[in-house]
Amino acid sequence: MGNWILKWVSPIVLLFCCAWTDLHAAERVATLDSGWTAHVCQPPKTLCRRTVEELAQGTFLDFRANPTGDHAAPRFLSPFSIERIDSLDKTRCAAKLCAADLALAGLQENLLKQGYYTHSVAVFPGGAAITLRTERMDGGMRALKGRCRFDLDPTCSDSDVWLQDDHRSGEKCGFSLTRVFVAIATLPAFVDPASFVPAFPTQVAPTTAGSLKSVSFDTATVKVYELLYVHKICPSAMTIICNG
């Protein structure tokens, strides 16, 4: 998997090449809504009407890969980019070993100010992953606020602002963004879409913010990586976008 550097929203953004794979016909889900046709459903790589409805109701995508014997550490689906890498806020932790809920309190307070009132938390030895709700965004990677912010249904009221002409498909399409913050001592391990098997095939992760109390971080080594996942949302297909 290759990577290179792109100057974009923040000073440095690492991008990853992703390979694609064909999906079985059994995974195709037909929908009868106006403007929606049959499309592949294999969250979080490809979405379908059912997934969109669940996300609008407050559930979360889960980008963790199924663990294997050779990879005990958590692995994630290759992101569109790593937006930034931050050190832990050591002003809240006097000791080298710090409870995760305290070490990440500043991050959670900042997310609350940005309108992310709920998030999903997954913990693992020495680290944690915080996944935000999937939301609409414009071409400049800016979240589109308003009633339909977390609703990817093209029939939602303000879709005339979100959907744009797509020259490849000839449809009106939009983009969605899912932000995942991974606190870990080493660079997260990634799996390209062709090899990716989700850890939780139900595609939604439970909201368990209290679980941060069960893990502690080494403030000298743990950093927070912000991973960005982007989906292209069209009436006929809703697929994750990879660079390369």
DRENDO-1510 file (C-alpha; in Angstrom, 1 decimal, always signed):
<recs>
REC; n; res; u; v; w
REC; 1; MET; +0.0; +0.0; +0.0 .
REC; 2; GLY; +1.6; +3.2; -1.1 .
REC; 3; ASN; +1.4; +6.6; +0.5 .
REC; 4; TRP; +2.3; +10.1; -0.3 .
REC; 5; ILE; +1.9; +13.6; +1.1 .
REC; 6; LEU; -0.7; +16.1; +0.0 .
REC; 7; LYS; -1.1; +19.7; +1.2 .
REC; 8; TRP; -4.9; +20.1; +1.7 .
REC; 9; VAL; -6.9; +21.1; +4.8 .
REC; 10; SER; -4.1; +20.8; +7.3 .
REC; 11; PRO; -0.4; +21.2; +6.6 .
REC; 12; ILE; +0.3; +17.5; +6.1 .
REC; 13; VAL; -2.2; +14.8; +5.0 .
REC; 14; LEU; -1.1; +11.3; +4.3 .
REC; 15; LEU; -3.0; +9.5; +1.6 .
REC; 16; PHE; -3.2; +5.7; +1.0 .
REC; 17; CYS; -3.8; +3.8; -2.2 .
REC; 18; CYS; -6.6; +1.3; -2.0 .
REC; 19; ALA; -7.5; -1.7; -4.1 .
REC; 20; TRP; -11.0; -2.8; -5.0 .
REC; 21; THR; -12.7; -6.2; -5.0 .
REC; 22; ASP; -15.9; -7.5; -6.5 .
REC; 23; LEU; -18.7; -8.4; -4.1 .
REC; 24; HIS; -21.1; -11.4; -4.3 .
REC; 25; ALA; -24.5; -10.9; -5.9 .
REC; 26; ALA; -26.0; -12.2; -2.6 .
REC; 27; GLU; -24.9; -9.0; -1.0 .
REC; 28; ARG; -26.9; -6.9; -3.3 .
REC; 29; VAL; -29.9; -5.2; -1.7 .
REC; 30; ALA; -32.8; -4.0; -3.8 .
REC; 31; THR; -34.8; -0.9; -2.6 .
REC; 32; LEU; -38.1; +0.3; -4.0 .
REC; 33; ASP; -37.8; +4.0; -3.0 .
REC; 34; SER; -38.0; +6.6; -5.9 .
REC; 35; GLY; -34.6; +7.3; -7.2 .
REC; 36; TRP; -32.9; +4.3; -5.5 .
REC; 37; THR; -31.9; +1.2; -7.4 .
REC; 38; ALA; -30.3; -2.1; -6.3 .
REC; 39; HIS; -26.8; -1.6; -5.0 .
REC; 40; VAL; -24.2; -3.5; -3.1 .
REC; 41; CYS; -24.3; -3.4; +0.7 .
REC; 42; GLN; -21.2; -4.4; +2.6 .
REC; 43; PRO; -20.6; -1.8; +5.3 .
REC; 44; PRO; -18.4; +0.1; +5.9 .
REC; 45; LYS; -16.9; -0.3; +2.3 .
REC; 46; THR; -20.3; +0.0; +0.5 .
REC; 47; LEU; -23.5; +1.3; +2.0 .
REC; 48; CYS; -27.2; +0.7; +1.1 .
REC; 49; ARG; -30.6; +2.1; +2.0 .
REC; 50; ARG; -30.8; +0.1; +5.2 .
REC; 51; THR; -27.4; +1.4; +6.4 .
REC; 52; VAL; -28.3; +5.0; +5.6 .
REC; 53; GLU; -31.5; +4.7; +7.7 .
REC; 54; GLU; -29.5; +3.3; +10.6 .
REC; 55; LEU; -26.9; +6.0; +10.4 .
REC; 56; ALA; -29.6; +8.7; +10.4 .
REC; 57; GLN; -31.0; +7.2; +13.6 .
REC; 58; GLY; -27.7; +7.6; +15.4 .
REC; 59; THR; -25.7; +4.4; +14.8 .
REC; 60; PHE; -22.1; +4.3; +13.6 .
REC; 61; LEU; -19.9; +2.7; +11.0 .
REC; 62; ASP; -17.1; +0.5; +12.3 .
REC; 63; PHE; -13.8; +0.5; +10.4 .
REC; 64; ARG; -12.0; -2.1; +12.5 .
REC; 65; ALA; -10.8; -5.2; +10.7 .
REC; 66; ASN; -11.5; -8.7; +11.9 .
REC; 67; PRO; -8.5; -9.7; +14.1 .
REC; 68; THR; -6.2; -12.6; +13.0 .
REC; 69; GLY; -3.7; -14.7; +14.9 .
REC; 70; ASP; -0.9; -12.8; +13.2 .
REC; 71; HIS; -2.3; -9.4; +13.9 .
REC; 72; ALA; -3.3; -9.1; +17.6 .
REC; 73; ALA; -3.1; -5.3; +17.5 .
REC; 74; PRO; -6.2; -3.5; +16.1 .
REC; 75; ARG; -6.2; -2.9; +12.3 .
REC; 76; PHE; -8.5; -0.6; +10.4 .
REC; 77; LEU; -9.8; -0.2; +6.8 .
REC; 78; SER; -7.4; +2.0; +4.8 .
REC; 79; PRO; -8.6; +5.6; +5.3 .
REC; 80; PHE; -9.0; +8.3; +2.7 .
REC; 81; SER; -6.3; +10.2; +4.6 .
REC; 82; ILE; -4.7; +10.7; +8.0 .
REC; 83; GLU; -5.7; +14.3; +8.7 .
REC; 84; ARG; -3.4; +14.9; +11.6 .
REC; 85; ILE; -1.4; +13.4; +14.4 .
REC; 86; ASP; -1.6; +15.0; +17.9 .
REC; 87; SER; +0.2; +14.2; +21.2 .
REC; 88; LEU; -1.9; +13.6; +24.2 .
REC; 89; ASP; -2.9; +16.6; +26.4 .
REC; 90; LYS; -0.4; +16.0; +29.2 .
REC; 91; THR; -1.7; +19.0; +31.2 .
REC; 92; ARG; -4.5; +16.8; +32.4 .
REC; 93; CYS; -2.3; +13.9; +33.4 .
REC; 94; ALA; +0.4; +14.4; +36.0 .
REC; 95; ALA; +1.5; +10.8; +35.9 .
REC; 96; LYS; +3.1; +9.0; +33.0 .
REC; 97; LEU; +0.2; +6.5; +33.0 .
REC; 98; CYS; -3.1; +8.3; +32.5 .
REC; 99; ALA; -6.7; +7.0; +32.4 .
REC; 100; ALA; -8.0; +7.2; +28.9 .
REC; 101; ASP; -11.1; +9.2; +29.8 .
REC; 102; LEU; -8.9; +11.9; +31.4 .
REC; 103; ALA; -6.3; +11.9; +28.6 .
REC; 104; LEU; -9.0; +12.3; +25.9 .
REC; 105; ALA; -11.3; +14.7; +27.8 .
REC; 106; GLY; -10.0; +17.7; +25.9 .
REC; 107; LEU; -10.7; +16.0; +22.6 .
REC; 108; GLN; -14.2; +15.1; +23.6 .
REC; 109; GLU; -14.9; +18.6; +24.8 .
REC; 110; ASN; -13.8; +20.0; +21.5 .
REC; 111; LEU; -15.9; +17.5; +19.5 .
REC; 112; LEU; -18.9; +18.5; +21.6 .
REC; 113; LYS; -18.4; +22.1; +20.6 .
REC; 114; GLN; -18.4; +21.0; +17.0 .
REC; 115; GLY; -21.8; +19.4; +17.3 .
REC; 116; TYR; -20.8; +15.8; +17.8 .
REC; 117; TYR; -23.1; +15.0; +20.8 .
REC; 118; THR; -22.6; +11.2; +20.5 .
REC; 119; HIS; -19.8; +9.0; +19.4 .
REC; 120; SER; -18.8; +5.4; +19.5 .
REC; 121; VAL; -15.8; +4.1; +21.6 .
REC; 122; ALA; -13.9; +0.9; +21.2 .
REC; 123; VAL; -11.0; +0.2; +23.6 .
REC; 124; PHE; -8.0; -2.2; +23.3 .
REC; 125; PRO; -4.9; -2.8; +25.4 .
REC; 126; GLY; -3.1; +0.6; +25.6 .
REC; 127; GLY; -5.4; +2.4; +23.1 .
REC; 128; ALA; -8.8; +3.4; +22.0 .
REC; 129; ALA; -10.8; +4.4; +18.9 .
REC; 130; ILE; -13.5; +7.1; +18.9 .
REC; 131; THR; -15.8; +7.1; +15.8 .
REC; 132; LEU; -18.0; +10.1; +15.0 .
REC; 133; ARG; -21.3; +10.0; +13.2 .
REC; 134; THR; -21.1; +9.9; +9.4 .
REC; 135; GLU; -22.1; +13.3; +8.0 .
REC; 136; ARG; -22.6; +15.1; +4.7 .
REC; 137; MET; -19.7; +17.2; +3.4 .
REC; 138; ASP; -19.0; +19.5; +0.5 .
REC; 139; GLY; -16.1; +19.4; -1.9 .
REC; 140; GLY; -13.8; +21.2; +0.5 .
REC; 141; MET; -14.2; +18.6; +3.2 .
REC; 142; ARG; -16.4; +20.9; +5.3 .
REC; 143; ALA; -19.3; +19.5; +7.2 .
REC; 144; LEU; -22.7; +20.6; +5.9 .
REC; 145; LYS; -24.7; +21.7; +9.0 .
REC; 146; GLY; -28.5; +21.8; +9.2 .
REC; 147; ARG; -31.3; +19.2; +9.7 .
REC; 148; CYS; -29.9; +16.8; +7.2 .
REC; 149; ARG; -26.3; +16.9; +8.5 .
REC; 150; PHE; -26.3; +13.2; +9.6 .
REC; 151; ASP; -28.8; +12.0; +7.0 .
REC; 152; LEU; -27.4; +10.6; +3.8 .
REC; 153; ASP; -30.7; +10.1; +2.1 .
REC; 154; PRO; -30.7; +12.1; -1.1 .
REC; 155; THR; -34.4; +12.9; -0.6 .
REC; 156; CYS; -33.7; +14.8; +2.6 .
REC; 157; SER; -34.9; +18.4; +2.4 .
REC; 158; ASP; -31.7; +20.4; +1.7 .
REC; 159; SER; -30.1; +17.9; -0.7 .
REC; 160; ASP; -30.1; +20.6; -3.5 .
REC; 161; VAL; -27.2; +22.1; -1.6 .
REC; 162; TRP; -25.4; +18.8; -1.0 .
REC; 163; LEU; -25.9; +16.9; -4.3 .
REC; 164; GLN; -23.8; +17.8; -7.4 .
REC; 165; ASP; -23.8; +16.6; -11.0 .
REC; 166; ASP; -21.4; +13.6; -11.3 .
REC; 167; HIS; -20.0; +13.5; -14.8 .
REC; 168; ARG; -18.9; +9.8; -14.5 .
REC; 169; SER; -22.3; +8.4; -13.5 .
REC; 170; GLY; -24.6; +11.1; -14.8 .
REC; 171; GLU; -26.4; +11.2; -11.5 .
REC; 172; LYS; -26.7; +13.7; -8.7 .
REC; 173; CYS; -24.2; +12.6; -6.0 .
REC; 174; GLY; -22.9; +13.8; -2.7 .
REC; 175; PHE; -20.1; +12.9; -0.3 .
REC; 176; SER; -20.0; +11.8; +3.3 .
REC; 177; LEU; -17.3; +12.0; +5.9 .
REC; 178; THR; -16.6; +9.8; +8.9 .
REC; 179; ARG; -13.9; +10.9; +11.4 .
REC; 180; VAL; -12.2; +8.3; +13.5 .
REC; 181; PHE; -9.7; +9.2; +16.3 .
REC; 182; VAL; -7.3; +6.4; +17.2 .
REC; 183; ALA; -5.2; +6.8; +20.3 .
REC; 184; ILE; -2.3; +4.3; +20.0 .
REC; 185; ALA; +1.5; +4.1; +20.7 .
REC; 186; THR; +2.3; +3.2; +17.1 .
REC; 187; LEU; +1.1; +4.0; +13.6 .
REC; 188; PRO; -2.3; +2.2; +13.1 .
REC; 189; ALA; -2.2; -0.8; +10.9 .
REC; 190; PHE; -4.4; -0.7; +7.8 .
REC; 191; VAL; -6.0; -3.2; +5.5 .
REC; 192; ASP; -6.9; -2.4; +1.9 .
REC; 193; PRO; -10.6; -2.9; +0.8 .
REC; 194; ALA; -9.8; -6.1; -1.2 .
REC; 195; SER; -8.6; -7.9; +2.0 .
REC; 196; PHE; -10.8; -6.1; +4.5 .
REC; 197; VAL; -13.2; -8.2; +6.6 .
REC; 198; PRO; -15.1; -6.2; +9.2 .
REC; 199; ALA; -14.8; -7.2; +12.9 .
REC; 200; PHE; -18.5; -6.5; +13.3 .
REC; 201; PRO; -20.5; -7.4; +10.2 .
REC; 202; THR; -23.6; -5.6; +11.6 .
REC; 203; GLN; -21.8; -2.4; +10.5 .
REC; 204; VAL; -22.6; -0.4; +13.6 .
REC; 205; ALA; -20.5; +0.1; +16.7 .
REC; 206; PRO; -22.1; +0.5; +20.1 .
REC; 207; THR; -21.8; +3.8; +22.0 .
REC; 208; THR; -19.8; +3.0; +25.1 .
REC; 209; ALA; -18.1; +6.2; +26.2 .
REC; 210; GLY; -17.8; +4.9; +29.7 .
REC; 211; SER; -15.5; +2.1; +28.5 .
REC; 212; LEU; -12.7; +4.7; +28.3 .
REC; 213; LYS; -12.4; +4.3; +32.1 .
REC; 214; SER; -11.2; +0.7; +31.6 .
REC; 215; VAL; -7.9; +1.6; +29.8 .
REC; 216; SER; -4.9; +3.7; +30.5 .
REC; 217; PHE; -2.4; +5.4; +28.2 .
REC; 218; ASP; +1.4; +5.9; +28.4 .
REC; 219; THR; +1.5; +9.6; +27.8 .
REC; 220; ALA; +5.1; +9.4; +26.6 .
REC; 221; THR; +4.3; +7.2; +23.6 .
REC; 222; VAL; +0.5; +7.4; +22.8 .
REC; 223; LYS; -0.6; +9.8; +20.0 .
REC; 224; VAL; -4.0; +10.5; +18.5 .
REC; 225; TYR; -4.4; +9.9; +14.8 .
REC; 226; GLU; -7.4; +11.3; +13.0 .
REC; 227; LEU; -8.5; +9.1; +10.2 .
REC; 228; LEU; -10.9; +10.4; +7.5 .
REC; 229; TYR; -13.2; +8.0; +5.6 .
REC; 230; VAL; -15.1; +9.4; +2.6 .
REC; 231; HIS; -18.1; +7.8; +0.8 .
REC; 232; LYS; -19.5; +8.9; -2.5 .
REC; 233; ILE; -23.3; +8.8; -2.2 .
REC; 234; CYS; -25.3; +8.3; -5.5 .
REC; 235; PRO; -28.8; +6.8; -6.0 .
REC; 236; SER; -27.3; +3.7; -7.6 .
REC; 237; ALA; -24.2; +3.2; -5.5 .
REC; 238; MET; -22.7; +4.4; -2.2 .
REC; 239; THR; -19.1; +3.4; -2.1 .
REC; 240; ILE; -16.0; +4.3; -0.1 .
REC; 241; ILE; -13.4; +6.5; -1.9 .
REC; 242; CYS; -9.7; +5.6; -1.8 .
REC; 243; ASN; -6.8; +7.6; -3.2 .
REC; 244; GLY; -4.7; +6.0; -5.9 .
</recs>
